[in-house]
Structure formats: C-alpha cells, structure tokens
C-alpha cells in the first residue's frame, strides 16, 4: 500500500498492478466494492467521472457495454447525445464507438442526477477487478486500505 500511495495518481509500475490484481481477484466482491466507493469519493483521487472515463478506456467491448448500461441506467431519463446515439442498453459494438471523454461526461451527469451511481459503478467494477488495476496508485492504495480495515 505504501508503494501505491507514493505513486499518487500517476501510473503504477507493472509489478504493483499485478500484485493489486491478485489481491482484488481473491477478495470478496463486497470488500472490493466498498474500497472502490471510498476511492471514487476521496478527495485524494481524481473526480469520479474522470476515473470512470479512465477505466472505460481500458475495458474490452463487453465491459464497455456494461459500464455504459450502468451509467445510462443511472441517468434516469436525462438527455445526453450518447443516449440518443446508442440508446439506453448499448451492445458491445455500440459501446466500442463511445470515447472515454464521452463516458466521463455521462458519468458526471449521472452522478449529479443520481449520487447512488457511485455505489452502482463500484459494484460493477468489483465484478471486473482486472479493470481496477488501471487506476492510479492513490486510488489503488485507498481500495486496498479499505479492504484491509473494514468500517466500524
């Protein structure tokens, strides 16, 4: 955790990402989800929408479809150009056409209209821990810290 914290929000060395992935994949999804939610809400990490856009950029087409589906479901009828383009339940081919910047805008709009989207996205990423290793060091350290010491 110390090595991750020291890297701040910069890219994490390959070895540390692999170690994080091993821990994340063996952890209970609930613990990983809580850690992610803490990282998404922390003032020590980039804003939630920025991190979601970053994670989207590292996802495969199937995962991108799931990310978009979760975000668009959280918009609650809000009008966004991407919704008009791909609908509210995008397939992997449609999701592949969406840019990380567009996802960042959608995530920001979804969070403004539905603060619970942070928890929903945390649960989604807990089911796809391989994506989480693309977060910056501080976010990864917060996730591990939360997983190591549950809330009281």
C-alpha positions as a Markdown table, in Angstrom:
| # | Residue | x | y | z |
|---|---|---|---|---|
| 1 | Unk | 0.0 | 0.0 | 0.0 |
| 2 | Unk | 2.9 | 2.4 | 0.8 |
| 3 | Unk | 4.4 | 1.9 | -2.7 |
| 4 | Unk | 1.0 | 2.6 | -4.3 |
| 5 | Unk | 0.4 | 5.7 | -2.1 |
| 6 | Unk | 3.8 | 7.1 | -3.0 |
| 7 | Unk | 2.9 | 7.0 | -6.7 |
| 8 | Unk | 0.0 | 9.3 | -6.1 |
| 9 | Unk | -2.3 | 9.4 | -9.2 |
| 10 | Unk | 0.5 | 8.5 | -11.6 |
| 11 | Unk | 0.6 | 5.2 | -13.5 |
| 12 | Unk | 1.6 | 2.3 | -11.3 |
| 13 | Unk | 4.5 | 0.0 | -12.1 |
| 14 | Unk | 3.6 | -3.2 | -13.8 |
| 15 | Unk | 4.6 | -5.4 | -10.8 |
| 16 | Unk | 2.5 | -3.4 | -8.4 |
| 17 | Unk | -0.5 | -3.6 | -10.7 |
| 18 | Unk | -0.2 | -7.3 | -11.0 |
| 19 | Unk | 0.0 | -7.7 | -7.2 |
| 20 | Unk | -3.0 | -5.5 | -6.8 |
| 21 | Unk | -4.9 | -7.6 | -9.3 |
| 22 | Unk | -4.1 | -10.8 | -7.5 |
| 23 | Unk | -5.4 | -9.3 | -4.2 |
| 24 | Unk | -8.5 | -7.8 | -5.9 |
| 25 | Unk | -9.4 | -11.0 | -7.6 |
| 26 | Unk | -9.2 | -13.0 | -4.4 |
| 27 | Unk | -11.1 | -10.5 | -2.3 |
| 28 | Unk | -14.8 | -10.7 | -1.7 |
| 29 | Unk | -16.7 | -8.5 | -4.2 |
| 30 | Unk | -18.4 | -6.6 | -1.4 |
| 31 | Unk | -15.0 | -5.6 | 0.1 |
| 32 | Unk | -13.6 | -4.6 | -3.3 |
| 33 | Unk | -16.8 | -2.6 | -4.0 |
| 34 | Unk | -16.5 | -0.7 | -0.7 |
| 35 | Unk | -12.9 | 0.1 | -1.4 |
| 36 | Unk | -13.7 | 1.4 | -4.8 |
| 37 | Unk | -16.5 | 3.5 | -3.5 |
| 38 | Unk | -14.1 | 5.0 | -1.0 |
| 39 | Unk | -11.6 | 5.7 | -3.8 |
| 40 | Unk | -14.3 | 7.2 | -6.0 |
| 41 | Unk | -15.4 | 9.5 | -3.2 |
| 42 | Unk | -12.0 | 10.5 | -2.0 |
| 43 | Unk | -10.5 | 14.0 | -2.4 |
| 44 | Unk | -7.1 | 12.3 | -2.8 |
| 45 | Unk | -8.1 | 10.8 | -6.2 |
| 46 | Unk | -9.3 | 12.3 | -9.4 |
| 47 | Unk | -13.1 | 13.0 | -9.6 |
| 48 | Unk | -15.4 | 10.0 | -10.0 |
| 49 | Unk | -16.3 | 10.8 | -13.6 |
| 50 | Unk | -12.6 | 11.1 | -14.6 |
| 51 | Unk | -11.8 | 7.7 | -13.1 |
| 52 | Unk | -14.8 | 6.1 | -14.8 |
| 53 | Unk | -13.7 | 7.5 | -18.1 |
| 54 | Unk | -10.2 | 6.2 | -17.5 |
| 55 | Unk | -11.4 | 2.7 | -16.6 |
| 56 | Unk | -13.7 | 2.7 | -19.7 |
| 57 | Unk | -10.6 | 3.4 | -21.8 |
| 58 | Unk | -9.0 | 0.2 | -20.5 |
| 59 | Unk | -12.1 | -2.0 | -20.9 |
| 60 | Unk | -12.9 | -4.5 | -23.6 |
| 61 | Unk | -16.1 | -4.0 | -25.7 |
| 62 | Unk | -18.2 | -6.3 | -23.4 |
| 63 | Unk | -17.1 | -4.4 | -20.3 |
| 64 | Unk | -17.7 | -1.1 | -22.0 |
| 65 | Unk | -21.2 | -2.1 | -22.7 |
| 66 | Unk | -21.7 | -3.0 | -19.1 |
| 67 | Unk | -20.2 | 0.3 | -17.9 |
| 68 | Unk | -22.4 | 2.3 | -20.3 |
| 69 | Unk | -25.5 | 0.3 | -19.4 |
| 70 | Unk | -25.0 | 1.0 | -15.7 |
| 71 | Unk | -24.3 | 4.7 | -16.2 |
| 72 | Unk | -27.1 | 5.2 | -18.7 |
| 73 | Unk | -29.5 | 3.4 | -16.3 |
| 74 | Unk | -28.4 | 5.9 | -13.6 |
| 75 | Unk | -29.2 | 8.9 | -15.8 |
| 76 | Unk | -32.9 | 8.5 | -15.1 |
| 77 | Unk | -34.1 | 9.8 | -18.4 |
| 78 | Unk | -31.6 | 12.6 | -18.7 |
| 79 | Unk | -30.9 | 13.7 | -22.2 |
| 80 | Unk | -27.3 | 13.1 | -23.4 |
| 81 | Unk | -26.2 | 12.9 | -27.0 |
| 82 | Unk | -24.7 | 9.4 | -26.5 |
| 83 | Unk | -28.1 | 8.2 | -25.2 |
| 84 | Unk | -29.7 | 9.4 | -28.5 |
| 85 | Unk | -26.9 | 7.8 | -30.5 |
| 86 | Unk | -26.8 | 4.3 | -28.8 |
| 87 | Unk | -29.9 | 4.0 | -26.7 |
| 88 | Unk | -30.0 | 3.1 | -23.1 |
| 89 | Unk | -28.9 | -0.5 | -23.5 |
| 90 | Unk | -25.9 | -0.4 | -25.7 |
| 91 | Unk | -24.4 | -3.6 | -27.2 |
| 92 | Unk | -20.7 | -4.1 | -27.3 |
| 93 | Unk | -20.3 | -2.8 | -30.9 |
| 94 | Unk | -22.2 | 0.4 | -30.0 |
| 95 | Unk | -20.2 | 0.8 | -26.8 |
| 96 | Unk | -16.9 | 0.5 | -28.7 |
| 97 | Unk | -17.9 | 3.7 | -30.6 |
| 98 | Unk | -18.1 | 5.8 | -27.4 |
| 99 | Unk | -15.0 | 7.7 | -26.3 |
| 100 | Unk | -13.7 | 7.8 | -22.7 |
| 101 | Unk | -14.3 | 11.6 | -22.8 |
| 102 | Unk | -18.0 | 11.0 | -23.6 |
| 103 | Unk | -18.2 | 8.4 | -20.8 |
| 104 | Unk | -16.7 | 10.9 | -18.4 |
| 105 | Unk | -19.4 | 13.4 | -19.4 |
| 106 | Unk | -22.1 | 10.8 | -18.9 |
| 107 | Unk | -20.6 | 9.8 | -15.5 |
| 108 | Unk | -20.6 | 13.4 | -14.4 |
| 109 | Unk | -24.2 | 13.9 | -15.4 |
| 110 | Unk | -25.3 | 10.6 | -13.9 |
| 111 | Unk | -23.6 | 11.5 | -10.6 |
| 112 | Unk | -25.3 | 14.9 | -10.5 |
| 113 | Unk | -28.7 | 13.3 | -11.0 |
| 114 | Unk | -28.1 | 10.2 | -9.0 |
| 115 | Unk | -25.4 | 10.2 | -6.4 |
| 116 | Unk | -26.1 | 6.4 | -5.9 |
| 117 | Unk | -24.4 | 5.8 | -9.2 |
| 118 | Unk | -21.0 | 5.8 | -7.4 |
| 119 | Unk | -22.1 | 2.7 | -5.5 |
| 120 | Unk | -23.6 | 1.1 | -8.6 |
| 121 | Unk | -20.4 | 1.6 | -10.5 |
| 122 | Unk | -18.3 | 0.3 | -7.6 |
| 123 | Unk | -20.3 | -2.9 | -7.6 |
| 124 | Unk | -19.9 | -3.2 | -11.4 |
| 125 | Unk | -16.1 | -2.8 | -11.1 |
| 126 | Unk | -15.9 | -5.2 | -8.2 |
| 127 | Unk | -17.3 | -7.8 | -10.6 |
| 128 | Unk | -14.5 | -6.9 | -13.1 |
| 129 | Unk | -11.4 | -6.5 | -10.9 |
| 130 | Unk | -9.0 | -6.7 | -13.8 |
| 131 | Unk | -10.1 | -3.2 | -14.8 |
| 132 | Unk | -9.3 | -1.7 | -11.4 |
| 133 | Unk | -5.6 | -2.2 | -11.8 |
| 134 | Unk | -5.6 | 0.7 | -14.4 |
| 135 | Unk | -6.4 | 3.2 | -11.6 |
| 136 | Unk | -3.7 | 5.4 | -10.3 |
| 137 | Unk | -1.6 | 4.5 | -7.2 |
| 138 | Unk | -3.5 | 6.5 | -4.7 |
| 139 | Unk | -6.9 | 5.1 | -5.7 |
| 140 | Unk | -5.4 | 1.6 | -5.6 |
| 141 | Unk | -4.0 | 2.2 | -2.2 |
| 142 | Unk | -7.3 | 3.5 | -0.9 |
| 143 | Unk | -9.1 | 0.4 | -2.3 |
| 144 | Unk | -6.6 | -1.9 | -0.5 |
| 145 | Unk | -6.7 | 0.2 | 2.7 |
| 146 | Unk | -10.5 | -0.1 | 2.8 |
| 147 | Unk | -10.3 | -3.8 | 2.1 |
| 148 | Unk | -7.8 | -4.3 | 4.8 |
| 149 | Unk | -9.7 | -2.4 | 7.5 |
| 150 | Unk | -13.5 | -2.6 | 7.3 |
| 151 | Unk | -15.7 | 0.2 | 8.5 |
| 152 | Unk | -16.8 | 0.2 | 12.1 |
